[in-house]
């Protein structure tokens, strides 16, 4: 039996490796330039829809203005970055095209699949790998457990707005209130359609930070369905979550505690959480 309709601090950039190398570590010049260009591309991606000015990229990258401008100009020429009106930089068509060709990322699955398989086997429930994509989370993989009643709440490739569904609530642990408010205003009609106000979204984010996990009950009108999700950071900006969908009747206090411990244990073994 399958139930199939239920779903699911601001981005930070670690100390720039390009800047660190510039402080004295011997590097091949070409590799150093590539790292700096990639750093700038990541920073442009971080600012997504609103765009970012050269001055801010200089501050965040710790590169000198001339170097940053030359590398950005190269990225613009190759169409990985667009320069819009008012001197704002955005991701360009080549960056978008490469992302669209990715499909289901094999390297990511290879890393997470053993953990997802173990969680599904131990819990007996369906386990999901959710990754943040802008204002959404996307289901990268779904692993079914042995339970006779399979809660197939999200299908592979499906996207849900952040804050909706278990994984979407869990990732808010690492997103600032200001960014959550911006996301809400960008998709206000969709959130209202889901019956969610900005205050409710901010409260859910605060609960995720305090608990260290996301917890849902009867989301999207699926009575009797519950979910637990634990978020993680991957790389400088990536955020994702591993979540489990189960029957509310199976999720007592003891089982909730054991499931949170299981999810945390697997994520720690992947070196993605302290």
C-alpha positions in Angstrom: 0.0 0.0 0.0 1.5 3.4 -1.0 0.6 6.9 0.1 2.1 9.1 -2.6 1.2 12.7 -2.4 2.7 14.0 0.8 6.1 15.9 0.6 8.5 17.4 2.0 22.1 30.7 8.9 22.3 32.2 5.6 24.6 30.7 3.0 28.2 31.1 4.1 31.4 30.8 2.2 34.4 29.4 4.0 37.6 31.4 4.1 38.5 31.8 0.4 41.0 29.2 -0.6 42.3 31.5 -3.3 43.0 34.1 -0.7 44.6 31.6 1.6 46.9 30.4 -1.1 47.8 33.9 -2.0 49.2 34.4 1.5 52.2 32.3 0.9 51.5 28.7 -0.1 53.3 27.8 -3.4 50.8 27.1 -6.1 50.8 26.6 -9.9 49.7 29.9 -11.3 47.0 28.3 -13.5 45.6 26.3 -10.7 45.5 29.5 -8.5 43.6 31.4 -11.2 41.1 28.6 -11.6 40.4 28.5 -7.9 39.9 32.2 -7.8 37.5 32.1 -10.8 35.6 29.2 -9.3 35.4 31.1 -6.0 33.9 34.1 -7.7 31.4 31.9 -9.6 30.3 30.3 -6.3 29.8 33.8 -4.8 27.7 34.9 -7.8 25.6 31.7 -7.4 25.2 32.5 -3.7 23.4 35.7 -4.5 21.2 34.1 -7.1 18.2 36.3 -8.0 19.2 39.6 -6.6 22.6 39.8 -8.3 25.8 41.0 -6.7 28.1 44.0 -7.3 31.9 43.8 -7.9 32.6 45.6 -4.6 30.8 43.0 -2.6 32.5 40.2 -4.5 35.9 41.8 -3.7 35.0 41.9 0.0 33.7 38.4 0.2 36.5 36.8 -1.9 39.3 38.9 -0.4 40.8 39.3 -3.9 42.1 42.6 -5.1 39.7 44.5 -7.3 41.8 44.2 -10.5 42.1 40.5 -10.2 38.4 40.0 -9.4 37.4 42.2 -12.4 39.7 40.4 -14.8 38.4 37.0 -13.7 34.8 38.1 -13.8 35.3 39.5 -17.3 36.6 36.1 -18.4 33.6 34.4 -16.9 31.3 36.9 -18.7 33.0 36.3 -22.0 32.5 32.5 -21.6 28.9 33.1 -20.5 29.2 31.5 -17.1 28.3 34.9 -15.6 26.1 37.7 -16.9 26.6 41.4 -16.2 23.3 43.1 -15.9 22.1 46.7 -15.6 23.6 48.7 -12.7 26.7 46.6 -12.7 25.1 43.5 -11.1 26.5 40.1 -11.8 24.3 37.0 -12.2 24.8 33.4 -13.2 25.0 33.1 -17.0 23.5 30.6 -19.4 26.5 28.3 -19.5 26.2 27.7 -15.7 22.5 27.0 -16.0 23.1 24.6 -18.9 25.7 22.6 -17.0 23.4 22.3 -14.1 20.5 21.1 -16.3 22.8 18.4 -17.7 23.6 17.0 -14.3 20.6 14.8 -13.9 20.9 12.5 -10.9 24.4 13.2 -9.6 26.2 9.8 -9.5 29.0 11.0 -7.2 26.5 12.3 -4.7 24.5 9.1 -4.8 27.7 7.0 -4.4 28.5 8.9 -1.3 25.0 8.8 0.3 23.6 5.5 -0.9 25.1 3.2 1.8 23.8 5.5 4.5 20.3 5.7 2.9 20.2 1.9 2.5 21.1 1.3 6.2 18.6 3.8 7.5 15.8 2.3 5.4 16.8 -1.2 6.5 17.0 -0.4 10.2 13.9 1.8 10.3 11.8 -0.2 7.8 10.6 3.2 6.4 11.2 5.1 3.3 14.3 7.3 3.4 14.9 10.4 1.3 18.0 12.4 0.2 16.9 16.1 -0.3 19.2 18.8 -1.6 18.6 22.5 -1.6 18.2 24.2 -5.0 17.6 27.9 -4.5 14.3 28.4 -2.7 13.4 24.7 -3.1 14.6 21.3 -2.0 14.8 18.5 -4.5 14.5 14.8 -3.9 17.8 13.2 -5.3 17.0 9.7 -4.1 14.4 7.6 -2.3 15.1 4.3 -0.6 12.2 2.1 0.4 12.2 0.2 3.6 10.6 -3.2 4.4 7.4 -1.9 6.1 4.3 -3.3 4.5 2.8 0.2 4.4 5.2 2.3 2.3 4.9 6.0 2.7 6.1 7.3 -0.7 5.7 10.9 0.1 8.0 12.4 -2.6 9.3 11.0 -5.9 12.8 11.3 -7.2 13.3 14.7 -9.0 10.4 16.3 -7.3 11.0 19.8 -5.9 9.2 21.4 -2.9 9.5 24.9 -1.5 11.8 25.2 1.5 9.7 24.8 4.7 7.2 22.4 3.2 7.8 18.8 3.9 10.3 17.2 6.3 13.5 17.8 4.4 12.4 21.3 3.6 11.9 22.1 7.3 15.1 20.5 8.3 17.3 22.6 6.0 16.0 25.8 7.6 18.3 25.0 10.5 21.1 26.5 8.4 19.1 29.4 6.8 18.9 32.8 8.4 15.6 34.4 9.3 16.3 37.2 6.8 16.8 34.8 3.9 13.7 32.8 4.9 11.6 36.1 4.9 13.0 36.8 1.4 12.1 33.4 0.2 8.6 33.8 1.6 8.0 37.1 -0.2 9.4 35.6 -3.5 6.8 32.7 -3.3 4.1 34.3 -1.1 1.2 33.0 -3.2 2.5 29.4 -3.1 3.0 29.5 0.6 -0.4 30.9 1.2 -1.9 28.2 -0.9 -0.2 25.7 1.5 -1.7 27.5 4.4 1.6 28.9 5.6 2.3 32.4 6.9 5.7 34.0 7.3 5.4 33.8 11.1 4.7 30.0 10.9 7.7 29.5 8.6 10.0 31.5 10.9 8.7 29.5 13.9 9.4 26.2 12.1 12.9 27.3 11.3 13.6 28.3 14.9 12.3 24.9 16.1 14.6 23.2 13.7 17.6 25.1 15.1 16.6 24.4 18.7 15.9 20.7 18.1 18.6 20.0 15.5 16.0 18.2 13.3 12.8 18.8 11.3 9.6 17.1 12.4 6.3 17.0 10.5 2.8 15.6 11.2 -0.1 15.4 8.7 1.6 17.8 6.3 -0.3 18.4 3.0 -3.4 16.9 4.5 -1.9 13.4 4.7 -3.5 12.3 8.0 -1.5 9.8 9.9 1.8 10.5 8.2 4.9 11.8 10.0 8.5 12.7 9.0 11.8 13.2 10.7 14.7 15.0 8.9 18.3 16.0 9.8 20.1 18.6 7.8 23.7 18.8 6.8 26.1 21.2 5.1 28.1 19.9 2.1 30.9 22.1 0.6 31.0 25.8 1.0 27.3 26.5 0.3 25.5 23.2 -0.2 22.7 22.3 2.2 20.7 19.0 2.3 18.8 16.7 4.5 18.2 13.0 5.1 14.6 12.4 6.1 12.4 9.4 6.9 8.6 9.2 6.3 6.6 6.9 8.6 3.2 6.4 10.1 2.3 8.6 13.0 1.2 5.6 14.9 4.8 4.2 14.7 6.4 7.4 15.9 6.3 7.4 19.7 8.8 9.3 21.9 11.3 6.4 22.1 11.2 5.7 18.4 11.6 9.4 17.5 14.7 9.6 19.7 16.2 6.5 18.2 15.5 7.7 14.6 17.1 11.1 15.3 20.1 9.3 16.7 20.3 7.0 13.7 20.1 9.9 11.2 22.7 11.9 13.1 25.0 8.9 13.3 24.9 8.3 9.6 25.5 12.0 8.8 28.4 12.2 11.2 30.0 9.1 9.5 29.8 11.1 6.3 31.7 13.9 8.1 28.9 16.3 7.4 27.8 17.2 10.9 29.6 17.4 14.3 
